[in-house]
Amino acid sequence: MIEQDHLEGASVPTSLVTDRLLRLHEVKQRVGLSKTTIYALIAEKRFPKPRKIKPAMARWSERDIDAWISSTAVD
């Protein structure tokens, strides 16, 4: 992981910055949708798929969620 003081004033490739993984409750808060709606949109390929950490544990990429929010924002 890159120390914060090394990031200031430097151009750091996106691939080197750690991507935070979000739990379902965090995703629900950020996007304002229910669990049912989120999974329905995933099935329709209209929402980012979670990453399986364990068979019964899924997490969403913070970058993916932020990108989805940006792409659905109304001007």
Secondary structure as GFF3:
##gff-version 3
##sequence-region A 1 75
A	DSSP	alpha_helix	4	7	.	.	.	ID=ss1
A	DSSP	three_ten_helix	14	16	.	.	.	ID=ss2
A	DSSP	beta_strand	21	22	.	.	.	ID=ss3
A	DSSP	alpha_helix	24	31	.	.	.	ID=ss4
A	DSSP	alpha_helix	35	43	.	.	.	ID=ss5
A	DSSP	beta_strand	51	54	.	.	.	ID=ss6
A	DSSP	beta_strand	57	61	.	.	.	ID=ss7
A	DSSP	alpha_helix	62	72	.	.	.	ID=ss8
###
